[in-house]
Amino acid sequence: MQTSKYTKIAVIVMVLLFLVLSVISCSTHVHTGLGPGGPAPTGKKVPPGQAKKMNGDKSAKAYAPGQQKKH
Protein backbone atom coordinates (compact mmCIF):
# COMPACT_ATOMS: atom_id res chain seq x y z
CA MET A 1 0.00 0.00 0.00
CA GLN A 2 1.40 3.32 -1.01
CA THR A 3 0.48 6.55 0.74
CA SER A 4 0.84 9.80 -1.05
CA LYS A 5 2.67 12.83 0.26
CA TYR A 6 -0.64 14.69 0.48
CA THR A 7 -2.22 12.02 2.69
CA LYS A 8 0.63 12.28 5.20
CA ILE A 9 0.35 16.07 5.22
CA ALA A 10 -3.43 15.84 5.71
CA VAL A 11 -2.97 13.50 8.70
CA ILE A 12 -0.40 15.83 10.27
CA VAL A 13 -2.66 18.85 9.75
CA MET A 14 -5.62 17.04 11.30
CA VAL A 15 -3.59 15.97 14.35
CA LEU A 16 -2.30 19.53 14.82
CA LEU A 17 -5.82 20.91 14.43
CA PHE A 18 -7.09 18.47 17.06
CA LEU A 19 -4.33 19.49 19.47
CA VAL A 20 -4.95 23.21 18.93
CA LEU A 21 -8.69 22.82 19.44
CA SER A 22 -8.09 20.76 22.59
CA VAL A 23 -5.91 23.46 24.09
CA ILE A 24 -8.25 26.30 23.09
CA SER A 25 -11.28 24.58 24.62
CA CYS A 26 -9.71 24.64 28.10
CA SER A 27 -11.06 27.47 30.21
CA THR A 28 -10.70 28.82 33.71
CA HIS A 29 -13.22 30.73 35.79
CA VAL A 30 -12.22 33.66 37.95
CA HIS A 31 -14.76 34.83 40.50
CA THR A 32 -14.44 38.46 41.49
CA GLY A 33 -16.57 40.97 43.31
CA LEU A 34 -16.71 39.35 46.71
CA GLY A 35 -13.47 40.74 48.11
CA PRO A 36 -12.37 44.27 48.89
CA GLY A 37 -12.11 46.45 45.82
CA GLY A 38 -14.59 44.41 43.79
CA PRO A 39 -18.08 45.48 42.77
CA ALA A 40 -20.85 44.91 45.29
CA PRO A 41 -22.65 41.58 44.80
CA THR A 42 -26.15 41.91 43.43
CA GLY A 43 -28.95 41.78 45.95
CA LYS A 44 -27.01 43.50 48.73
CA LYS A 45 -27.84 47.04 49.74
CA VAL A 46 -25.18 49.71 49.74
CA PRO A 47 -24.77 51.45 53.12
CA PRO A 48 -26.09 55.04 53.17
CA GLY A 49 -22.61 56.52 53.58
CA GLN A 50 -21.29 54.65 50.55
CA ALA A 51 -24.32 55.63 48.44
CA LYS A 52 -23.69 59.26 49.42
CA LYS A 53 -20.07 58.99 48.29
CA MET A 54 -20.98 57.33 44.99
CA ASN A 55 -23.50 60.09 44.15
CA GLY A 56 -21.33 62.95 45.43
CA ASP A 57 -23.90 64.20 47.95
CA LYS A 58 -22.99 65.91 51.23
CA SER A 59 -25.57 64.13 53.38
CA ALA A 60 -26.44 60.43 53.70
CA LYS A 61 -29.89 61.25 55.11
CA ALA A 62 -31.63 60.67 51.77
CA TYR A 63 -30.19 57.16 51.55
CA ALA A 64 -30.93 56.00 55.10
CA PRO A 65 -33.98 53.68 55.26
CA GLY A 66 -35.26 55.29 58.48
CA GLN A 67 -35.28 58.73 56.88
CA GLN A 68 -37.47 57.87 53.86
CA LYS A 69 -40.84 59.59 53.77
CA LYS A 70 -43.92 57.45 53.20
CA HIS A 71 -46.21 58.68 50.44
N, C-alpha and C positions, 0 to 999 in steps of 0.2 A: 504494500500500500504506500502510495507516494502522497505526501502532503505538500501543498504548494506554499510558497513564501507568504502569500496573502492570508492563508488560513492560520499560519503561525502568528502573524501580526494581529489578526482579528482576535485570536485567543488571548494574546498579551493585552490588547486594548480592553477586552471585556473584563479580564482579571483586575487591571488597574482601575477601571470604572467601578467595579464592585468594591474595591478597597476604598476608593475616594468616597463613594456614597455611604459606606459603612462608617467612615470617620465623620463625615458631615452630619449624619443622623444622630450622633451623640449630642446630648444637651445637658446643661446644668441649670438648676433653678436657684436664684438668689432671692431670699426674702428680706425686704427692707421695710422700714417704716415703723418698726416696733421699738427701736432703740432711740437714744438721744440723737437729735439732729435729723431724724427722718420725719416724713409727713405723718400727721395724726391718723390713726386707724379710723376707718369709717364707722359710724355708729357711736363714737364717743364724743361727748360735748367738750368744747374748748372752754377753759376757765375764763371768767369775765375779764380778768386782767390781761390774759393773752389775746382775747378778742379785741380789747381796747388797743393793744399794741399793733395788732395786724391792721386795724382800720385807721390808726393814727389819731384816735380821739384822746381827749385829756381826762375823761372820766369813764370808769367802768360801770357806772350806775345803770346805764341803758342795757347792759349785757347781763346784769345779775338777775336771776330768776325771781327773787323776792321783790324786786323793784319794778316788775312789769305791771302795767295797768291793765285791768280787766275791762273789756268793752261791753 
